[in-house]
C-alpha cells in the first residue's frame, strides 16, 4: 500500500514538472518568435526560432502546429501582457501613475505591433479576427484605470477612456518615422495633463 502511494506521488510530481516545463517552453518560444518575426518578418525560419528558444523543432510544432498559429500566439501573448499590466499597476501605483505607466506600455506595444504587422497580415483572412478579441481586452484595461483615476479626483469626470485610446492609436497611424514612438510617449504626458480636472 505504501509503495503504491509513493509511486502515485512520484507520477503526480513528474506530471506537474512536465506541465511547468511545457509552459516554460511555450513562453520561451513565444518570446523568441516575437524577436525573430520583428527582425526577419513572417517567413523567418521556424527551425531557427526553435534553436534560439533552446527546444527541438518537434516541441515547437507540438505547441504551434503551423506558422500562422505561432504568429497568432505571439500577438495574443502581447495583448494578454498589456491587459494584465493594468491590474499589476493598480496594485502598486497611484491611480494617475498607473494610468500613465499603462499608456506608455501601450505605446511600446503599438510599436512592436507596427514591426510585426507584416507577419500578422500573412495569416489567412488577415489580422482582423485577432483584433476583435484584443480590442475588448485593451478597452477593459484602460476603462478600469480611468475609472479609478476619476474616483481619486485625478481626472475629469467627463473624460472618456476611449478618447485616450483613440489618441494613442491615432498617432501611431500618422507616420512610421523613426521618432514616432518618442513623440507618442511625449503625447502620453500631454494627454494626462489635458485630462486633469479644470481649476
Secondary structure, DSSP 8 states (H G I E B T S, - for coil): -HHHHHHHHHHHHHHHHHHHHHHHHHHHHHHHHHHHHHHH-TT--HHHHHHHHTS-HHHHHHH-SSHHHHHHHHHHHHHHHHHHHHHHHHHHS-HHHHHHHHHHHHHHHHHHHHHHHHHHTTSTT-THHHHHHHHHHHHHHHHHHHHHHHHTTSS-TT--HHHHHHHHHHHHHH---TTHHHHHHHHHHHHHHHTS---
